[in-house]
Amino acid sequence: MLDSFPAVYRQLLPEFFEQRVPEETLATCHACAMCTPEGGVQGLGSASFNLATKCCSFHPALPNYLVGGILADPGDDLSEGRDRIRAQLRRRADCWPLGLTIPGVYSLLYDRKGPGVFGTARSMQCPYFREGEYSCTIWRHRNATCSTWFCKHVKGQDGHDFWMAVKAYVGHLEAVLPAYFALELGLDAAQTPITNPAARLTRHQIDGTVDEARYTKAWGAWRGREEEYFLECNRRASELDRNSVAEIIGSHQQRTLQMRLGSSYQQMMTPVLPDPLLRNPKLVVYPRADGQCQVTSVAGSFSVARDVLDMLSAFDGVLSTAEVSERLRRHHNVVITPALLTKFYQNRFLVAPQVA
């Protein structure tokens, strides 16, 4: 699991992150699974991303130590990313001791976007995105959101829930550690404005300009040495270990986050299915001329044979799973294996009656 994150996290994250997890083979970034192939026809009910943006129609906030990691990385493949980061430092707008924040106007637009905007609107393209096969210019130092987001999960909704728990853990580090480093370097972390789409925007946020008084107050003695500051944050992060991070987070918060991680991991790897089960009444089904159906659940969009959907109707939320399985075997000569049943549940074709 550690391979999913920037190298700096390898000594910061607890041992739990050394466990192996299923490879998300359905999320094919270089040949985007969410984009319609050239000359292809997009199936009813399924989303289609724009190849010019893919899922990178999102503006990540970068904590100070990851900004420093990008600047310190000597790799030729990161040269464009370093240039883009340095350009942001020169602009100074949205550049603060806690890191590079999301512009207020972007945050407002993202918060108010309608359905079908994510993955399609070119104007929402990530500032670190480059069109082409290798589309992220800061990939080795991406934040928690980008490291844990997959368009599809081999373990369905259980896989999604697990990665959201991982995101919560690493995202908490990205909130706590930058403030810790800022204080260690003599700056008041509270001076970094928090991007809040519900708040009224200032003229500086609307115009993308710098509030000089606020900027000077926030950066103090480090003003004019922002790149040096970010490099120092990265250096300090690289010197921490797991025990130090646990102390910074606090034992109660550490246990809370790890409990969520552990339970979601267990459910993903050895799922416990409710009994009885019910065909999910919230499934969106589009019949197709080829006898298949395009089915959309909370876990994604799938092509499913119509007779399979009819078979799932036997799960009525009253009869036990064993009773339904026996009826299908006896009357339809259909055997539902535990593995297939698990797949139907993890993709939420089947749900607990009380959830529906």
C-alpha positions in Angstrom: 0.0 0.0 0.0 2.9 2.4 0.7 3.8 2.4 -3.0 0.6 4.4 -3.6 2.1 7.4 -1.7 5.0 9.8 -2.0 8.3 8.4 -0.7 8.3 10.7 2.3 5.4 8.8 3.8 7.3 5.5 4.0 8.7 6.3 7.4 5.7 8.4 8.6 2.8 6.0 8.1 2.1 3.2 10.6 2.9 -0.5 9.9 -0.6 -1.0 8.8 0.3 0.6 5.5 2.8 -2.1 4.8 0.0 -4.6 4.1 -0.7 -5.7 0.5 -4.0 -4.6 -0.9 -5.7 -5.6 -4.2 -4.3 -3.7 -7.2 -6.9 -1.4 -8.7 -6.6 -2.9 -12.2 -9.9 -1.4 -13.3 -8.6 2.1 -12.9 -6.4 2.4 -16.0 -5.0 5.9 -15.9 -2.9 5.7 -19.1 -5.9 4.4 -21.1 -8.6 6.0 -19.1 -11.4 3.6 -18.4 -13.9 6.5 -18.0 -13.3 7.9 -21.5 -15.1 6.7 -24.6 -12.6 5.0 -27.0 -12.1 6.8 -30.2 -14.9 5.9 -32.6 -16.7 4.1 -29.8 -20.2 4.6 -28.4 -20.7 5.6 -24.8 -23.1 3.2 -23.0 -26.3 4.6 -21.6 -26.1 5.5 -17.9 -22.3 5.5 -17.7 -20.1 8.5 -17.3 -17.7 9.6 -20.0 -14.7 11.7 -19.1 -13.0 14.2 -21.4 -9.6 12.9 -22.5 -8.3 16.4 -22.1 -9.0 16.3 -18.4 -9.8 12.7 -17.3 -10.4 12.6 -13.6 -7.9 15.5 -13.2 -10.6 18.2 -13.2 -9.7 18.9 -9.6 -7.3 21.3 -8.0 -5.3 19.6 -5.2 -4.1 21.6 -2.2 -0.4 20.7 -1.6 0.9 20.6 2.0 4.2 22.5 2.6 6.4 19.3 2.8 5.1 17.9 -0.5 5.7 21.3 -2.2 9.3 21.0 -0.9 9.4 17.4 -2.1 8.6 18.5 -5.6 11.2 21.2 -5.5 13.9 18.9 -4.1 13.2 16.0 -6.6 16.0 16.1 -9.2 14.2 13.8 -11.6 14.0 15.0 -15.2 10.4 13.8 -15.4 9.5 16.3 -12.6 11.1 19.3 -14.4 7.8 20.6 -15.6 6.2 20.1 -12.2 9.0 22.0 -10.5 8.6 24.8 -13.1 4.9 25.0 -12.4 5.4 25.1 -8.7 8.0 27.8 -8.9 5.7 29.8 -11.1 3.1 29.6 -8.4 5.6 30.8 -5.8 6.5 33.8 -8.0 2.8 34.7 -8.3 2.4 34.3 -4.5 -1.4 34.1 -4.7 -2.6 31.1 -2.8 1.0 30.5 -1.5 1.1 30.2 2.3 3.2 28.7 5.0 0.9 25.6 5.2 1.3 25.0 1.5 -0.3 25.8 -1.9 -4.0 26.2 -1.3 -7.0 26.0 -3.7 -7.9 29.3 -5.3 -11.1 30.7 -3.9 -12.9 31.1 -7.2 -11.9 27.5 -8.2 -13.2 26.2 -4.9 -16.5 28.0 -5.3 -16.9 26.6 -8.8 -16.0 23.1 -7.8 -18.4 23.2 -4.8 -21.3 24.4 -7.0 -20.6 22.2 -10.1 -23.6 20.3 -11.4 -23.7 16.6 -12.4 -21.5 15.6 -15.4 -19.0 18.4 -14.8 -16.3 16.4 -13.0 -14.0 14.8 -15.6 -15.4 16.8 -18.5 -15.0 20.6 -17.9 -11.7 21.7 -19.4 -11.7 24.9 -17.4 -11.6 22.8 -14.2 -8.4 21.0 -15.3 -5.8 20.5 -12.6 -2.9 23.1 -12.8 -0.4 20.2 -12.7 -2.1 18.2 -15.4 -0.4 17.7 -18.8 -2.3 16.2 -21.7 -0.8 12.9 -22.9 0.1 9.5 -21.6 2.0 10.7 -18.5 -0.5 13.3 -17.5 0.6 14.4 -14.0 3.6 16.6 -13.7 4.0 16.1 -9.9 2.9 12.4 -9.7 5.5 11.2 -7.2 4.5 13.9 -4.7 0.7 14.0 -5.2 -1.5 14.6 -2.2 -3.9 12.2 -0.3 -6.9 12.9 -2.5 -5.0 12.0 -5.7 -3.2 9.1 -4.2 -6.4 7.4 -3.0 -8.8 8.2 -5.8 -9.8 5.5 -8.3 -12.6 5.7 -10.8 -13.4 2.0 -10.3 -12.6 -0.5 -7.6 -12.0 -4.3 -8.0 -13.7 -4.7 -4.6 -16.6 -2.4 -5.4 -18.1 -0.2 -2.7 -16.1 -2.0 0.0 -12.9 -1.0 -1.9 -14.1 2.6 -2.2 -14.8 2.7 1.5 -11.4 1.4 2.3 -9.6 3.9 0.2 -11.7 6.7 1.7 -10.5 5.5 5.2 -6.9 5.7 3.9 -7.6 9.1 2.5 -8.9 10.3 5.9 -5.8 9.0 7.6 -3.2 10.5 5.2 -5.4 13.7 4.8 -5.2 14.2 8.5 -1.5 14.1 8.3 -1.6 16.7 5.6 -3.6 19.0 7.9 -1.6 18.5 11.0 2.1 18.2 9.8 2.1 21.5 7.8 1.0 23.4 10.9 3.6 21.6 13.0 6.4 22.6 10.6 5.1 26.2 10.4 5.2 26.6 14.2 8.6 24.9 14.3 9.9 27.5 11.8 8.5 30.4 13.7 5.3 31.1 11.8 1.7 31.3 12.9 -0.2 28.6 11.1 -3.5 30.4 11.7 -2.4 33.1 9.3 -3.0 30.7 6.3 -6.5 31.3 5.1 -8.5 28.1 4.8 -10.3 27.7 1.5 -14.0 27.6 2.2 -16.4 27.7 -0.7 -19.2 28.9 1.6 -17.3 32.0 2.6 -17.5 35.3 0.7 -14.6 35.9 -1.6 -12.3 38.9 -1.3 -11.3 41.0 -4.3 -7.8 39.4 -4.1 -9.3 35.9 -4.3 -11.5 37.0 -7.2 -8.7 38.7 -9.1 -6.1 36.1 -8.2 -3.9 38.8 -6.7 -2.0 39.1 -3.4 -3.2 40.8 -0.3 0.2 42.2 0.6 -0.5 43.0 4.2 -1.8 39.5 4.9 0.9 37.9 3.0 3.6 39.7 4.9 2.0 38.9 8.2 1.7 35.2 7.3 5.3 34.8 6.0 7.1 36.9 8.5 10.9 36.5 8.3 10.5 33.9 5.6 9.0 36.3 3.1 11.1 36.2 0.0 12.5 32.8 1.0 9.4 30.8 0.3 11.2 28.1 -1.7 13.8 27.7 1.0 11.0 27.4 3.5 9.2 24.6 1.6 12.5 22.7 1.1 13.1 22.9 4.9 9.6 21.6 5.6 10.3 18.6 3.3 13.7 18.0 5.1 12.0 18.0 8.5 9.3 15.6 7.3 12.0 13.2 6.0 13.6 13.2 9.5 10.4 12.2 11.3 9.5 8.6 12.1 6.3 6.8 12.9 6.6 7.4 16.6 7.1 11.1 16.2 4.1 11.4 13.9 1.9 9.4 16.4 2.9 11.9 19.1 2.1 14.9 16.8 -1.3 13.4 15.9 -2.2 12.4 19.5 -3.0 8.9 20.7 -6.8 9.3 20.7 -6.9 10.6 17.1 -4.4 8.0 16.0 -6.5 5.1 17.4 -9.7 6.5 15.9 -8.2 6.8 12.4 -6.6 3.3 12.7 -9.9 1.7 13.9 -11.6 3.0 10.8 -8.8 1.8 8.6 -8.7 -1.7 10.2 -12.5 -2.3 9.9 -12.7 -1.1 6.3 -9.7 -3.2 5.4 -11.3 -6.3 7.0 -14.6 -5.7 5.2 -12.8 -5.3 1.8 -10.6 -8.4 2.2 -13.0 -10.8 4.0 -16.4 -9.2 3.5 -19.3 -10.1 5.8 -22.5 -10.1 3.8 -25.8 -9.3 5.4 -28.5 -11.9 5.4 -31.1 -11.7 4.0 -30.2 -9.7 0.9 -32.3 -7.5 -1.4 -31.8 -6.6 -5.0 -30.9 -2.9 -4.7 -34.0 -0.9 -5.6 -31.8 2.1 -6.4 -30.1 0.4 -9.4 -30.5 2.4 -12.6 -31.1 0.0 -15.5 -30.9 0.8 -19.2 -31.9 -2.1 -21.4 -29.8 -2.4 -24.6 -30.7 -4.0 -28.0 -27.9 -6.6 -27.6 -29.7 -8.3 -24.6 -27.4 -6.7 -22.1 -28.3 -3.9 -19.6 -26.3 -0.9 -18.6 -26.6 -0.9 -14.8 -25.5 1.9 -12.5 -25.1 1.5 -8.8 -23.2 3.5 -6.2 -20.2 1.4 -7.1 -20.2 2.4 -10.8 -21.6 1.4 -14.1 -21.6 -2.1 -15.5 -22.8 -4.1 -18.5 -24.9 -7.0 -17.2 -27.0 -9.7 -18.9 -30.7 -9.2 -18.6 -31.3 -12.7 -17.3 -28.8 -12.1 -14.5 -30.7 -9.0 -13.3 -33.9 -11.1 -13.4 -32.2 -13.7 -11.3 -31.2 -11.1 -8.7 -34.9 -10.2 -8.2 -35.2 -13.5 -6.3 -33.4 -11.7 -3.4 -36.4 -10.1 -1.9 -35.0 -9.1 1.5 -37.2 -11.7 3.3 -35.9 -15.1 2.3 -32.5 -16.0 3.6 -29.6 -16.2 1.2 -29.5 -20.0 1.5 -33.3 -20.2 0.7 -32.9 -18.0 -2.4 -29.8 -20.0 -3.6 -31.7 -23.3 -3.2 -34.7 -21.9 -5.2 -32.5 -20.7 -8.0 -30.7 -24.0 -8.1 -33.9 -26.1 -8.0 -36.1 -24.0 -10.4 -33.6 -22.4 -12.7 -30.6 -24.7 -12.5 -28.5 -21.7 -11.5 -25.7 -22.0 -8.9 -24.6 -18.8 -7.2 -21.1 -19.3 -5.8 -20.0 -17.4 -2.7 -17.5 -15.5 -4.8 -20.2 -14.3 -7.2 -22.5 -13.4 -4.4 -19.8 -11.4 -2.8 -19.2 -9.6 -6.1 -22.9 -8.7 -6.4 -22.8 -7.4 -2.9 -19.6 -5.4 -3.1 -20.9 -3.7 -6.2 -24.1 -3.1 -4.4 -26.4 -4.9 -6.8 -27.5 -6.6 -3.6 -27.9 -4.7 -0.3 -29.2 -5.2 3.2 -33.0 -4.5 3.3 -32.6 -1.8 5.9 -30.1 0.0 3.7 -32.5 0.2 0.8 
